[in-house]
Amino acid sequence: MALMQSQSSMELLNQETMQHHLQTLIEGAHEHWTYAILWEPLYDYSGSLILGWSNGYYRGNKNSNGKAKTTTVVVEQELRKKALGKLYSVICGGSDMSNGDDEIVLEDDVPNIEWFFNSSMFYSSIIRGGDLPSYAFFNSSPIWVVGSDQLAGLPCGRARQGQSLGLQTMVCIPWANGVVELGSTDAIFHCEDQMDLIIKVRVLFNSNGLQMSSLPITEQGKSDHILRSVLATTNNLHAKDVDNISNIIARSGKRTL
């Protein structure tokens, strides 16, 4: 029993530490990042390596305003409020978030980008599928994409969905045990100053002995399986998709303020 309590305490500490790192990362930046997500490598039921949600921090949009909504948008917001309420209920272990009339008690305004962030908790990306976090992970290389047109042009469902909900910048920075994704409704162009952000990610998450609880990297057999899976992913992407991603990333990287 003591061992189980110790493991539970360590897992809680690990989550709290990661949450703090994500908050420090975006609130300490000069630019306004809307959210930060930590993705971790996991095994699905078939034994395939995927990236899944580990932790996240939502800061919000600095340019939120009170513009009037059309009837269609109001109805859509109500549906989203109910869906988010159910989502929070699941995450919080079935805690009651209704007022007794099956009405979810949430703020009246649920921004599109907040919807995108919260729905990410149920997102996973097969490494060989070529989505942006996975692409960064198996290439061990940061990805910085800026602009609606650039995001919409990627053969990556997550990037396109984010763009359709107001995302202007998506950055994926790999580290030893996963990927940190940063998103913003501002256009934040990649220049030399932003190298500090990439370095900060790797310093924060590679320090303090942080390890993903769901990935037993200390077990040699599974470590070998991960290595084989990651190396094999480059052979499973369509060549045109790899070229498309590479070209868009290259164009984004050349742009400066």
CORSULLIN-V754319 format. One line per field, one symbol per residue. psi: psi as a letter, one per 30 degrees, with the letter a starting at -180 (. if undefined). A space follows every 10 residues. Layout:
psi: ???
This chain:
psi: eeeeeeeeee eeeeeeeeee eeeeefffle ljkelkkjkk klkaffgkkl klkellkkel kfgklhkkkl eeeeeeeeee eeeeeeeeee eghgkkglgf ggkkjllejj lefeeeeeff fgkljkeffg leeeeeeffh kkkjkkkeee effkhjeeee eeefggkfkk kjjlaegakk kkkkfljjkk aeeffeeeee eeeefflggk lkffjiffje eeeeeeeeee efefffkkee eeeeeeeeee eeffkl.
